[in-house]
Amino acid sequence: MKLVVAIVHNEDAGALVDALLAREYRATRLHSSGGFLKQSNTTVMVGVDDEQVDLVLGLVNETCHPRTQIVNPMPPIMEPGEFFMPYPLEVEVGGATVFVLPVERFERL
């Protein structure tokens, strides 16, 4: 048995959970934040048998897509009288970061 932990963009989380539920996988959805942009994202946890891991990873790959986003970086601390206007940056967001962990014991109560 494995625990699949997928950290995905909020825009992709609904489609991922719907795809998992349509195939009768039970999933737990947690709101989380972090990363470079400190934006909110979603952590989806799914417990599956070893032979189902690739199927779940396929669903994550199908539903979670990277995209580009324009961000304005925070200006550094400046001295009085200095003027600094940061240029917007184009960064890639989305996709998924997935961890597959072994499960020693599983119980549904």
The 8 nearest C-alpha neighbors of each residue, nearest first, counted from 0:
[[1, 48, 49, 102, 47, 101, 2, 46],
 [2, 0, 101, 102, 47, 100, 46, 49],
 [1, 3, 46, 100, 99, 45, 101, 102],
 [4, 2, 99, 45, 44, 98, 46, 1],
 [5, 3, 44, 98, 97, 43, 2, 99],
 [6, 4, 97, 43, 42, 96, 7, 95],
 [7, 5, 42, 96, 95, 41, 97, 43],
 [6, 8, 95, 41, 40, 5, 94, 12],
 [7, 9, 40, 93, 10, 11, 41, 12],
 [8, 10, 40, 12, 11, 41, 7, 39],
 [9, 11, 8, 12, 13, 14, 93, 7],
 [12, 10, 63, 9, 8, 14, 13, 15],
 [13, 11, 15, 9, 14, 10, 16, 7],
 [12, 14, 16, 15, 11, 17, 10, 9],
 [13, 15, 17, 12, 16, 11, 18, 62],
 [16, 14, 12, 18, 17, 13, 62, 19],
 [15, 17, 19, 13, 18, 14, 20, 12],
 [16, 18, 14, 20, 15, 19, 21, 13],
 [19, 17, 21, 15, 16, 20, 14, 22],
 [20, 18, 16, 24, 22, 17, 21, 15],
 [19, 21, 23, 17, 24, 22, 18, 16],
 [22, 20, 18, 23, 19, 17, 24, 16],
 [21, 23, 20, 19, 24, 18, 17, 25],
 [24, 22, 20, 21, 25, 19, 18, 26],
 [25, 23, 19, 20, 22, 26, 45, 21],
 [24, 26, 45, 20, 23, 27, 19, 46],
 [25, 27, 45, 44, 24, 28, 43, 16],
 [26, 28, 44, 43, 29, 45, 25, 42],
 [27, 29, 43, 42, 26, 44, 41, 30],
 [30, 28, 42, 41, 31, 43, 27, 44],
 [29, 31, 41, 40, 42, 28, 39, 32],
 [30, 32, 40, 41, 39, 29, 42, 33],
 [33, 31, 39, 40, 38, 37, 34, 30],
 [32, 34, 37, 38, 39, 35, 31, 36],
 [33, 35, 37, 36, 32, 38, 39, 40],
 [34, 36, 37, 33, 38, 92, 90, 32],
 [35, 37, 38, 34, 33, 70, 92, 39],
 [38, 36, 33, 34, 35, 32, 39, 40],
 [39, 37, 36, 32, 33, 40, 34, 35],
 [38, 40, 32, 31, 37, 33, 9, 41],
 [41, 39, 9, 8, 31, 32, 7, 30],
 [40, 42, 30, 31, 7, 9, 29, 6],
 [41, 43, 6, 29, 5, 28, 30, 7],
 [44, 42, 28, 5, 27, 4, 29, 41],
 [43, 45, 4, 27, 26, 3, 5, 42],
 [46, 44, 26, 3, 2, 47, 25, 4],
 [45, 47, 2, 1, 3, 44, 0, 48],
 [48, 46, 1, 0, 51, 45, 49, 2],
 [47, 49, 0, 51, 50, 1, 52, 46],
 [50, 48, 0, 51, 52, 1, 47, 53],
 [49, 51, 48, 52, 53, 47, 54, 0],
 [52, 50, 54, 48, 49, 53, 47, 55],
 [51, 53, 55, 54, 49, 50, 56, 47],
 [52, 54, 56, 55, 51, 57, 50, 49],
 [55, 53, 57, 51, 52, 56, 58, 50],
 [54, 56, 58, 52, 57, 53, 59, 51],
 [57, 55, 53, 59, 58, 54, 60, 52],
 [56, 58, 60, 54, 55, 59, 53, 61],
 [57, 59, 61, 55, 60, 56, 62, 54],
 [60, 58, 56, 57, 62, 61, 63, 15],
 [59, 61, 57, 58, 63, 62, 56, 64],
 [62, 60, 58, 59, 63, 57, 64, 15],
 [61, 63, 59, 15, 60, 14, 58, 11],
 [64, 62, 94, 11, 60, 59, 61, 95],
 [63, 65, 94, 93, 62, 66, 60, 11],
 [64, 66, 94, 93, 92, 91, 63, 67],
 [67, 65, 92, 91, 93, 64, 68, 94],
 [68, 66, 91, 90, 92, 89, 69, 65],
 [67, 69, 90, 89, 91, 70, 66, 92],
 [68, 70, 89, 88, 87, 90, 67, 71],
 [71, 69, 88, 87, 72, 68, 89, 90],
 [70, 72, 87, 88, 73, 86, 69, 85],
 [73, 71, 70, 74, 85, 87, 88, 86],
 [72, 74, 75, 71, 85, 76, 70, 84],
 [75, 73, 85, 72, 76, 83, 84, 77],
 [76, 74, 77, 73, 83, 72, 85, 78],
 [77, 75, 74, 78, 73, 79, 83, 81],
 [78, 76, 75, 81, 79, 82, 83, 74],
 [77, 79, 81, 80, 76, 82, 75, 83],
 [80, 78, 81, 77, 82, 76, 83, 75],
 [81, 79, 78, 82, 77, 83, 76, 84],
 [82, 80, 79, 78, 77, 83, 76, 84],
 [81, 83, 80, 84, 77, 79, 78, 74],
 [82, 84, 85, 81, 74, 77, 75, 86],
 [83, 85, 86, 82, 74, 87, 73, 72],
 [86, 84, 74, 83, 72, 87, 71, 73],
 [85, 87, 88, 84, 71, 72, 70, 83],
 [86, 88, 71, 70, 69, 85, 72, 89],
 [89, 87, 70, 69, 90, 71, 86, 72],
 [88, 90, 69, 68, 70, 67, 87, 91],
 [91, 89, 67, 68, 88, 69, 92, 70],
 [90, 92, 67, 66, 68, 65, 93, 89],
 [93, 91, 66, 65, 67, 90, 68, 94],
 [94, 92, 65, 8, 64, 66, 95, 7],
 [93, 95, 65, 64, 63, 7, 8, 92],
 [96, 94, 7, 6, 97, 63, 93, 5],
 [95, 97, 6, 5, 7, 98, 94, 4],
 [98, 96, 5, 4, 95, 6, 99, 3],
 [97, 99, 4, 3, 100, 5, 96, 2],
 [100, 98, 3, 2, 4, 1, 97, 101],
 [99, 101, 2, 1, 98, 3, 102, 4],
 [100, 102, 1, 2, 0, 103, 99, 49],
 [103, 101, 1, 0, 104, 2, 100, 105],
 [102, 104, 101, 105, 0, 1, 100, 2],
 [103, 105, 102, 106, 0, 101, 1, 107],
 [104, 106, 107, 102, 103, 0, 46, 1],
 [107, 105, 108, 104, 103, 46, 102, 0],
 [106, 108, 105, 104, 46, 25, 47, 26],
 [107, 106, 105, 104, 25, 46, 27, 26]]
